[in-house]
Amino acid sequence: MKIWEETRLDQKVKAAAEKFAALVEAQLARNERIKAQKEFTDYGKLDTIVIGVCGGDGIGPIITNEAARVLRHLLADEVGAGKVEFRTIDGLTIENRAAQGKAIPDDVLAELKKCHVILKGPTTTPRAGDPWPNVESANVAMRKELDLFANVRPVKVPSEGIDWTFFRENTEGAYAIGSCGLNVDEDVAFDFVVTTTEGTERIARLAYDYAKKNHKSRVSIITKANVVKTTDGKFLKLCQKIGEEYPGITTDDWYIDITTAKLIDPKRRRDFQVFVLPNLYGDIITDEAAEFQGGVGTAGSANLGKRYAMFEAIHGSAPRMIAEGRGKYADPCSMLRAAVLLLSHIGYQAEADKLERALDICMYEEKKLAVTGRDTGCTCEEFGNYVMDTIARL
């Protein structure tokens, strides 16, 4: 009996070791690929900047198309001159992804790779109990496929002294192989966290470069390195080392749990400016931060790589709104905020500033129209018209 139990244990350990070995090999190969990418795309040198418009599912197509309509309005002259081209990319719905058993169907991925930047709507990620197969998050897959290593999320509430910019590492941490966990048996399960030198250094340098260019005096490194000593410890040490190259910027570090508390401290939260943090912590804390400016529906994000960039809302696809027939009342502000980041990224800063100013007026100052998600407020299209009318007044 004892020999049988030892043999059974050995089989479990061997199977787990083989699974882990395959994951290690894949991550070593990925690390070599990211080390080979050296330079960022220079949009000023492109004859035509191709903007892909990929609606996703749920309310995604509604709010994405509205943001694209506002972008086309702002870039009408550039489109007419052939300097900017918009391409609509379909096929990222949960139905199509489930049918093909892929986070991003091959034909959709091929079209995405023909674009320089992508305006992407929310997509549905299946959960346990959902009627869909366990396909990986389209967001996570796109970040990995296009190597969009930096998730940049700004949050600004001037009346509260809040002016934060989060640089969340986007391709590693707990999300790198989040769908590749291991059930050793019915009692023991593992997931894995990945941190690489190249992956950490490039997100840290992007954060510090942003701080320097935008006259920020502080970068805060957020980890749980006192407990997660290997991966978080590596992230912390590498970020601190990069910080030494920027003597004019103060570097401090905080644990993720106390950071979430200090963000709601009216006195301490004013001290924060630029954050750099691993994937999972960044996902959680930026949702908290977005609440200060009106919730996740008001916040957009940039996903930046050296070759590609993708811009999106930070909320989900809200399938219930579609099921209840309320889709046309969806709030486009998150995608419009993402459009601000897109314009800035490709070099149209004047247009970005104009759209941002119009959104501030429409959302916080005049507030002539309110988006409630129901027929008690305006439609998505009506709010888009309000934003464009406001731009015309600036």
N, C-alpha and C positions, 0 to 999 in steps of 0.2 A: 504493500500500500504506500509506504514512504517513497519507494523508488518511483512508483507511478506518479505520485504528486510532484516529485522533483523533476521528472521528465516533462510533465505538463507545464510546470513553471518555466523550465528551460525553453520550451516551445514558445511561450508567451513572450519571454525576453528576446528570443531570437527574432520573432516576427516584429516586435517593436523596434529592435535595433535595425532591421532591414528597412522599415518604413522611415526611421530617422535618418539613415544613411542616404536614402534617395532625396530627402528634403535638403540635407546638407549639400549634396552634389548640385542640386538645382540652385541653391542660394550662392554657392561659390561661382557658378556659371553666371548668374545674374550680376554678381559683384564685378566680374571681369567686364561685362558689357557696360555697366555704368561708368567704370573707370576709363573706358575707351572714348566716351563722349566728352569732348573738350569745350566747345564753344557754343554760346547761345545764338539763336537765330537773330540776324540783324534785319529787322523789318524794313528799315530805310533803304536797304539794298534790293528789295524784292520788286519786280515789275508789277506784280499783282498780289495783294494779300487775300487769301482765300479764307472766308469765314464760314465754317460749317454750322448749320442750325439743326440740332438734333433734339426733337421734342421729348423723347422718352415716353412715359405713359401716365395714366391718371390725369391730373391737371397739368402735367408737364407740357404737352403740346400747346395748351391754351396760353399759359404764361410765357412760354418760350417764344411763341410766334408774336406775342405782343411786344416783348422786348426786342425781337428782331425788326418789327415794324418801326419802332422808335429809332433803332440803329440805322435802318435804311433812310429814315428821314434825316438824321444827322449827317449821314455820309452820302447823301444823294449826289453831290458833285463828284465825289471820289468814285462812286459806282459808274456814273456817266462817263468819266474819264478813263475807266478801266483800271483804276488803281486798287479798287476793292471789288471783290466778287462774293456774293452770298450763294451758298449751296444748301439745299434742304436734304437732310439725310434721315430716311425713315428706317424702321425695322428694329428699333431698340425697345419695343414694347415687351412686357412680361410674357404675353402670349407667344410672340415669335421666339423669344429667348428660351422659353420652356419647351417649345416644339422642337427646337434645334439642340436643346440640352447644353447651351453655352451662355456664359455671361454676356458675351458680345458675339453675335453671329459673324462668321468669317467675311461675308460680303459687306456687312456694316462696318467692320473694322477696316477693311480695305478702303472704303469711302472716307472714313474718318482720317486715315493716314494721308489722304490727298489734300487735306486742309492744313492751314498753318495754325489757326485758332478755332476753337469750337465753343459755341454757345449751346449748353446742354441742359435739358429739362430734367426734373426728378424722375427716377426709375424705381420700380417696386423690387424689393429684395425679399424673397420668400423666407418665411419663418416657420418654425416647427408648428404643424397643424394647418398650415396654408394648403390650398389645393394645387400647389405648384411643386415641381421637383426642386431639389436642393441645389439650384444653380448659384454660382458665386455672385456677389454684388457687382452690378455693372460698373458702379463707381470705382470700386476697388480694382476690378479688372482693367478698366480704362487707365487708371493711374499707373498700373504696372506695365501694361502694353505700350503706353506712350511715354513711360518713365516721367510722369508728372510728379516730381519728388517734393514739391513745395505747395502746401495748401495755405494760402494767404487770406486771412479774414480780418478786415478792419471793423472796429466798433467805435462809434463816436457819439457822445452826448455832451455837447458843450456846456449845458446848464449844470451838469453834474461833475464837470472837470474830467470827463472820461474821453480819452483819445488813445485807444489801444490798437495795436496791430499784432496779430498772432501769426507766427510762422510754424505751422504744424508739419512735421515730417510725414510724408504721404505714402511711402511705398514700403516701409519697414515696420518695426515694432510688432504689436500684436496682430496687425492686419495683414502682414506680408503673406502668411500662409494660414489665414484664419479659417479656410474651408478644408484644411489638410490635417486637422487634429487626429488624435489616435485614441480609440477605445481599446485599451489593453485587454480588458474583459468587461463583464457586466458591472464591476465595482470601481474600476480605475480608468480615468480618462486624462489625456494630456492635450494641451495646446502649446504653441511655441512662439517665442518672441525673438525677433532678428534685429540685430544692430550691427552695421558695418562702419568702418572708418570713413570710406568714401561717402556713404549715404549721410552720415552725420556731419561731416565737414562741409558738404555743399549746402545743406540747409542752414547751418550756422553762419556760413559766410554770406549767404543771401540775406539773412536777418541783420547782420552787422552792416552790410553794405547799404541796406535800406535805411538803417538808423543813421548812418553817416550822411547819406544823400538828403535825408529829410530832417536833418538837424535834431535828431533825438539823442538824448544824453544817457539813456539807460536801456540795457537789454537784460531781461530776466530769463534764466534757464530753469525750466520746470521739469522735475523728475520725481521719482520715489527711490532715489539711489541708496537711501539708508536701508531699504528692505530688498529691492530688486537690484542687487549689488553688481551683477555682471553686465547686463545690457544697459540698464539705466546709469550705472556707474561709468560705463564707457561713454555714453552719450554726454554726461555731465563733464567729464574730463576733457573730451575733444572740443566741446563748445567753449569751455574755459580757455583752452589753448588758442582757439581762433580769436577769442576776445582779446587776448594779449596783443594781437596785431592792430588793435584799434584803441590806442591809449587815451583818446579823447572821450571814450564811452565807458561808463560805469557798468560793470557786470556784477549781477548778484544771482543767487540761485535759491529756489524755493521748492518745497515738496508740494506735490499736486493737491494733497488734502488741505493744507493750510492756505494754499493759493485760492481755492474755491471759497474759503471763508473770508479772506482779505478782500476779494472782489466785491463783497457786499458791505465792507467797512467803509463808510463815507469818507473817512480821513485817509486811510491807507491806500485805497484804490486809485487815488489821484497820482500816486507815485509811480504806478506802472505805465510803461510806454510800449515797448516792444517785447514780445514773448517768443521764445523758441522752445519747442517741446516735442516729445515723441507722439506717434500717431494716435493712440487711444486717448491719452490725456487731452490732446488737442481737440479731438472730436467732441469730448464731453464738455470741456470748459468753454469752448466757443459757443456752444448752445446756451450755456449759462450767461455768457457775456452778451449775447444777442438780445436777451430779455431786457437789458437796460435800455435798448433803443427801440423797443416795441415788440420783441419776439423774433423767432427764427424766420417768420414771414417777411421781415424787413431787411434781412442780411443776405448779401451775396458773397461769393468766394471765388478766388482765382486758384487754379491748379497749374503750376508752372513747371516746365521742363526745359531742357536746352534746345530741343527741336520743336516740341509742340506746347500748346497751352490750351487749357479748357476752363470755361467760366460757367458757374452754376449757382443755383440757390442752395441754402444749407438745410432745407427741409425736405420732407418726403413727397410722395406722389399723391397723397390724399385720395385714395380710391373711393372712400366713402362719399366725398363730394360728388364724384361722377355718378355713383350708384343712386344718389338722392337727387340727381338732376340739377346740381348747383354749380357745375363746372364753370359756367360763364361768369360767375361771381368770384372766381379765384383771384387772389391778390397777386399782382405782377411785380410788386415792389422788390422782392428778393432778386428776381431775374433782371430787373432794371438796375439794381445796385451792382449786380454782376456785370452788366453791360458797361457801367462806369469803369470797372476794373479792366475790362477788355479794351475799351478805347484807349485808356492810359497805356496799357501794355504794348499796343501796336503803334504808339507814337502820336495819337490824336488827343493830346492832353487838353487842348482848348475845348474840344467837343466833350471830353470826359468831365471837365470842370462845369461846363454848361448843364449837362445832364444831372450831375450831382447837385448843383444849385437848384435846379428845377424840382428835383425830388425832395430836397429839404423844404422848399416852399409848399409843395403839394402835401407832404406827409406831416409836417410839424408846424408850419406857420399859418398859411391861409386855411388849409384843410377844407376847401370848398366841397370836396367829395370824400366820402368815407367808404372804404372797402370793408365789408363785414362778413363776406363769404356767403351771404344770403341776399334775398331780394329786398332786404331792409337797407342795403347799400348799393353802390354803383357796380356796374359790370367791369370786368377786366379791360375791355375795349374802351369803355368810357373813361376809366382812369388813365389809360394810355393817351387818349385824346387830350385830357386835362394836362398831362405832362408835356405833350407837344405844344399845346397852346401856351403853356408857361414858358417853354423854351423860346417861343417866338417873341415873348415880351421882354426877354433878357437883353 
